[in-house]
Amino acid sequence: MGCCGWKASDRETPADAALPLPIEVLEHHRAVAESALNAATCGRPLCRIGDGPDVSRPKYAEGGLAAVSELQRKLRDATGLDALSAAEDLLATWEAERRASEDRGAAWVAYRNGGVAQLRIVVADLAEVASS
């Protein structure tokens, strides 16, 4: 019993940890993508990377960030749009654009692959949030 007559049974049952909101999922993935891009470029501007043999890693990371940023813009600009549906639609678009870019060179393929990979993770995370 506490000093004011309070006892343990009077305590409110603690709520489970709150699940993240779709906006928080996207903010997390954007931060991850920004960090991956910074690591891949060693902080150098992308325009300074060039088309050398090491271009795939930075372009892959850039594609991941671009895809998440595009999804964030899409959701911000369209009120009431379901985040999971929007992410699935955007993933389908990026997958189609990836197939279309296969003959444009390694940099384009890496860029689109990075976007597709990042969107797949975002879709999976949003689906988990939606099902909870």
C-alpha positions in Angstrom: 0.0 0.0 0.0 1.3 3.5 -0.8 1.4 6.4 1.5 -2.0 7.7 0.4 -4.0 4.4 0.6 -3.1 3.5 -3.0 -2.6 -0.2 -3.6 -1.1 -2.1 -6.6 -4.6 -3.3 -7.7 -5.7 0.4 -8.2 -3.0 0.8 -10.9 -4.3 1.2 -14.5 -3.2 -1.7 -16.7 -0.3 -0.5 -18.8 -1.1 -0.3 -22.5 0.9 -2.3 -24.9 3.6 -0.3 -26.7 1.9 1.8 -29.4 2.4 0.6 -32.9 4.0 3.0 -35.3 1.8 5.0 -37.6 2.4 4.8 -41.4 4.1 8.3 -41.3 6.5 7.0 -38.7 7.3 4.0 -40.8 8.1 6.2 -43.7 10.2 8.6 -41.6 12.2 5.6 -40.4 12.7 4.3 -43.9 13.7 7.7 -45.2 16.3 8.0 -42.4 17.7 4.6 -43.2 17.8 5.4 -46.9 19.6 8.7 -46.3 22.1 7.0 -44.1 22.7 4.3 -46.7 23.2 6.9 -49.4 25.6 8.9 -47.3 27.6 5.7 -46.5 27.6 4.7 -50.2 28.9 8.1 -51.4 31.2 8.8 -48.4 29.4 12.1 -48.2 30.4 13.1 -51.7 27.8 14.7 -54.0 26.3 12.2 -56.4 27.4 14.3 -59.4 31.0 13.7 -58.4 30.7 9.9 -58.3 30.8 9.5 -62.1 30.1 6.4 -64.1 33.0 4.3 -62.8 32.9 0.7 -61.6 31.8 1.8 -58.1 28.7 3.6 -59.3 26.2 0.8 -58.6 26.3 1.1 -54.8 25.6 4.8 -54.6 23.0 4.6 -57.4 21.3 1.7 -55.5 21.2 3.8 -52.3 20.0 6.9 -54.3 17.1 4.9 -55.8 16.1 3.7 -52.3 15.9 7.3 -51.0 14.2 8.5 -54.2 11.5 5.9 -53.9 10.7 6.6 -50.2 10.7 10.3 -50.9 8.3 9.9 -53.8 6.0 7.9 -51.6 6.1 10.6 -48.9 5.3 13.3 -51.4 2.4 11.2 -52.8 0.9 10.7 -49.4 1.4 14.4 -48.4 -0.2 15.7 -51.6 -3.3 13.4 -51.6 -5.3 13.6 -48.4 -6.9 10.4 -47.2 -4.8 8.2 -49.4 -4.1 4.8 -47.8 -0.3 4.5 -47.2 -0.2 0.7 -47.9 -2.2 1.0 -51.1 -0.1 4.0 -52.3 3.1 2.0 -51.5 1.9 -1.0 -53.4 1.0 1.1 -56.4 4.3 2.9 -56.3 6.2 -0.4 -56.0 4.4 -1.7 -59.1 5.4 1.5 -61.0 9.0 1.1 -59.9 9.1 -2.5 -60.9 7.8 -1.7 -64.4 10.3 1.2 -64.7 13.1 -1.2 -63.5 12.2 -3.6 -66.3 12.1 -0.8 -68.8 15.6 0.5 -67.7 17.5 -2.7 -68.1 19.1 -1.6 -71.4 20.0 1.9 -70.1 23.2 0.8 -68.2 24.4 -0.3 -64.8 23.7 3.0 -63.1 20.0 3.0 -64.1 19.5 -0.7 -63.2 21.1 -0.1 -59.8 19.0 3.0 -59.1 15.8 1.2 -60.0 16.8 -2.0 -58.0 17.5 0.2 -55.0 14.1 1.8 -55.2 12.3 -1.5 -55.7 14.1 -3.1 -52.8 13.4 -0.2 -50.4 9.7 -0.1 -51.4 9.3 -3.8 -50.8 10.5 -3.3 -47.3 8.2 -0.3 -46.8 5.2 -2.3 -48.1 6.0 -5.2 -45.7 6.3 -2.9 -42.8 3.1 -1.0 -43.7 1.3 -4.3 -44.1 2.4 -5.4 -40.7 1.2 -2.1 -39.1 -2.1 -2.4 -41.0 -2.7 -6.0 -39.8 -2.1 -5.2 -36.2 
